[in-house]
Amino acid sequence: MLQILINRELRQRKVYVTVVLMAIFLTALYMLYDDYSDIVTFLVNLGLLAFVRRKRYFIVTSLTATLAYILFSFFGNYATESIFHLFNLGIDQWSGWLFEVVGEIIVTACMLAVTISFRLLQKRYTRQFSDDLMLNVIVSALVVVAIAFFAITTAADNYNIGSGFLGILMIILVAILLINAGTFIYLFYSYTMRVQAHRQALERHQYDIYVDNLESSYQNLRKFRHDYQNILLSLGEYIDTANDAELKRYFDSVVDRSQQSLTRDFGHFDNLEQIKDKALKAIIQNKFSEARQAGLQVRLEADTPVENLAIDPVTLARVSGILLDNAIEAATGQPDGQIAVAVVTYPKMVELMFTNTLRQPIQRLDQLLVAGNTSKGSGHGQGLATVRELLDPLDNVTYEIGAQQRFEFIISIESE
């Protein structure tokens, strides 16, 4: 049942039937001959491998559950005896069943704690628990510990080792296990940090290439606009000397339409030169261009140069992109739809304010940051939840939301 709680893909009817049959078999085995019941329990539990695709992950959960059960069962007796001693309860016929019940409650509570902890770790470090190399390391460490556990318990059952000496062996083994666990956690953390640093470096490199290509595209577009205007002017001289009135009317209409389009520079915005941070500048320029082409008014407020923001540039780009995409989507179709970005610089802090007009006030602001909460339909509602996930871990970054006459998302970045 613990495996079913940990492994979601085991939650199917045929697995439940298999678990019931396994429980009956193991109960009968324990009642008849329990010397090797722990080992057999683990081996039978591995039969559930047939129902899962993530074999290594399942072996990790199986070993963890088995070792936790053996450990808590052993120390659960001492815990139960301590409880009986605390309440001055003797172990006789009438209290024997109570002793068993209390012991099983303690062990079950500990096992549920292990399950909950495992689920939290798996949710927190999803990528690490999907990495084959990491799972191989975990499996190897757990196998070594499992062999030691099984060796001690089997020797105790077969050679009548006293409970006192067995307790000493178990304590030594637990100490070794804690040392190994501490070492593994350190290596696990170091590995995670290296992977994260490599991923961030790769993201920064890819984003720098994107920003450079974007700036190059805008420069080429402006050059093309200039050349296109010169070509139209030169063609106009030839057409004026021709005696074709219909051709002249057609050319004049083409020039009028072209002038209307060319005079609107979708890539130039007031105060954009104040944004020295390349990541933020590229996102604002790109999203403002999309907004203008969608017929929206755009405004950028930045009175002083903005550079060296104390935040990862890729994180800033992702957050800014999501907020501006949401702003464009919300304002599109409104009669006077507008989006704006304001950058306010303080001695030790920079505030970024992303705003857009609203059709109507939003009543439940607390629901905006919940994944899947949206009026756009299935598959939407992840944007602001992603923003929260990106900003919450940053100690020097705070944010606030307002949504009355217009939607506002204010990010405060403190200098480190």
Beta strands, then each sheet from edge to edge (+ up, - down):
strand 1: 297-302
strand 2: 338-346
strand 3: 349-357
strand 4: 397-403
strand 5: 406-414
sheet 1: 1+ 2+ 3- 5+ 4-
end
